[in-house]
Amino acid sequence: TYETIQFARDGGVATLTLNRPQVMNALSSRMRAEICDAVSTLSGDVRCLVITGAGRGFCSGQDLTDRAAAADLEGTLRDEYEPMLRAIRACRAPVIAAVNGVAAGAGANLALAADVVIAAESATFIQAFARIGLVPDAGGTFIIPRAVGAARAMGMMLFAEPVTARQAADWGLIWDVLPDEAFTDGVAARARRLAEGPTAAYRAIREAVEASFGNSLDAQLALEARLQGQAGRSADFVEGVTAFLEKRPARFSGQ
Ligand code: T3D
């Protein structure tokens, strides 16, 4: 059982809730280990993972209460943050970050590591690091410039001010914004939708998009051909085409 997160199942959807609301779900060492464990041991019948926060915040980043004296940040990143982020990027199921409130520092970048980010209208994203004399980490300097370009990435990182959910969506940093009152139901509907989808194809889509930033066109076309070869041999492709021809919704197994 977990101390710092809650983990719940509802059909094919698993929800991981960061659960230290008294500190805006700040990331402790224990929380990183628990996230890593929950994400990397997902059972095969989970077909969508939602990560969200308890209370009014999503995640305030590194727990600063144990950082007053100089700490081994390099070691913490390598041994604790990296495995957590890699576990999310390697998750068998598509990952939705449901950003219910402020996402600051590594908390923002944890959200941005998800496949799809959906934020409540009142949520904000803060690259808070420079406020305390640090450098954005947890993948932020990789993901953010690719998503929004260097000018906006630098502005976010140097000024370290809140970017609203609406602004983040307009910039292409996140996928969607929902009104606060429609957030829970809207996220649940989207999670169910992904949980009924072609899970293996979703993984291949993630692989292709991720690889695209480092690939030449030739290499990317070759990767697409290989991944499509795989998808073309899947049960879900047969079902997708059959359902289309029979004019009915597809019933994907995720295989
Ligand atoms: O290993 C390493 O250290 C390297 C890795 C670094 C990664 C990082 O993430 S560095 C960046 C760390 N995070 C921050 O700098 C953000 C700090 N928090 C804030 O700026 C603000 O709290 C928020 C913008 C997130 C929210 O502001 P607000 O006004 O809505 O709430 P609040 O009153 O500031 O926070 C509520 C409580 O949570 C408060 O405690 P209190 O006064 O009720 O007892 C606050 O101290 C606590 N809290 C918020 N963030 C953290 C925290 N406690 C510990 N660590 C936090 N990160």
Residues whose N, C-alpha, C, O or C-beta is under 5 A from the ligand:
A	BS01	T3D	Q22 V23 M24 A26 S60 G61 Q62 D63 L64 T65 L73 T76 V102 A104 G105 A106 G107 A128 F129
